[in-house]
Structure formats: C-alpha cells, structure tokens
Amino acid sequence: MLYLIGLGLGDAKDITVKGLEAVRRCSRVYLEAYTSVLTVGKEALEEFYGRKLILADREEVEQEADNILKDADISDVAFLVVGDPFGATTHSDLVLRATKLGIPYRVIHNASIMNAVGCCGLQLYKFGETVSIVFWTDTWRPESFFDKVKKNRQNGMHTLCLLDIKVKEQSLENLIKGRKIYEPPRYMSVNQAAQQLLEIIQNQRIRGEEPAITEETLCVGLARVGADDQKIAAGTLQQMCTVDLGEPLHSLIITGGSIHPMEMEMLNLFSISENSSESQSMDGL
C-alpha cells in the first residue's frame, strides 16, 4: 500500500499517532522536500520516527514517480508531506499513478497552512481563492495572480498568499549546459512579497487602472505557523515591507473589503506600530 502522510507544520512531533504507526511499518519512507519545510531537518525526523528517510525532490516526484511506487503493491511505502498530503497538486498525481498501477493507497491527514492561518483571527470561511507569489527575475515578473486578489476583494473575501520556495533550483546557464549544479535554497519573505505587490500597484496606476488594493490595505504576515516561535503581524501593506518576522516559512494574507468586529479585535492582538514593535489599535485602518 502507498501511504500519503501529512506531517503538520511545526516539528517532528506534529505527525499524528496514526501517521507515525504507518511510518514505522513501511519498508521505504520518502520525504517530499520541495513544496514546504519543517522547522527541523531530516535527521531530527529520522531520530523521532526511528526510520531512515529518502529525500524526494521535485524532479523525482514529478518525473520519476514510478521509483517511489516500485513494489508498493507488495509492500508498504510511505510518502511524507509537510502540512497535509493534498496541499499540492503533485500529490494528487501520485495517487492517480498508483491507482492506474492497481496499488491501493491511504491518506493520513494533518494540519495545513490552508487552515492553520485561522490563528491570526480571520475567519476561514471568509477566505477566497488562494494565490502564489513567485520570485521575480529580470525577465519574468508575472502579475496575473493579482486578478484573483481583485476578485476576492470584490467579494469581501480574504486572500491567502503562499510565498515562493526555491529548493534545488538550477541557474539558467547550468540548466542549458546540463550541469547538475544547484543554487542555494531561497524562501520568499513577507517583506519581498509586499514589495512586489506595491510594484504591481504602481504599474497599474501608470496604466491608468484602479488597483484592487493600496499601500494602506490591511494585511497579515505570518511566519513559522505551528512552531513554538510562530510570529504574526497585522498592519498595512506598506508596513509589511519592513516588519521583521524572522526565519522562513512566511505567508501573507490580504484582507477582504469588510472585516468582522471579532476579526478586528483578534488582529489588534498582532498589530504593529509605525515606530515601534509595541501593539496599537488598528481601528483607523
């Protein structure tokens, strides 16, 4: 059987009891290592689980999935995913491949950023479509996701922005020359995401368009959700450019047009001051 097991968001102990039992009886255990990361490394997971883990990068999962599924019809194989197993479409593809090969599968769910963002106080049922914000390059600066933010705002819905992760990426030169040389890992911060959003706003104004959000739109920055040192900050998009949330992983929420009083009361717990780290009321936002 193929087991797809969610690991949660914090550290090794966030796996469920059911998930841990499955891991310990599997002949091979893969750790998906490119859609998200925990706050601890592979070695800490191996020590807690009592099993050796095989790192599965994007190339292996998307192009060589048959290696992962090999012998899963006669033995148990686990595929571990940070958060919930279906937080990325890649993992649906793995299920479809297993089904076509006649391999039974079982999913063991866990907490995901998609529901854990409720920790900031915004109500989950008021979130619209989730968007991804990618690192811009000199020649590629996509803005298409901004249409989804606009649509969410028009419907009074919050937007969860998942920020880019670059793991085991090759430079264009190394890719062209076929050299297996990889760039250092990069994780987009809330600061970088906010700066790109502000640039999109300016671009739209130059084109004579009315942006869906402005520098004063209320946003929420989140870092290391589910970890002991989780950090949340609520303030304007402009403030998100400079707020210090520390180490990755970061996420950003752009609030909808209308905010419930209880949501605002919760956000006030995490508000950032213009001139200090002390809390202040956001009633004027």
Disulfide bonds with the S-S distance in Angstrom:
none
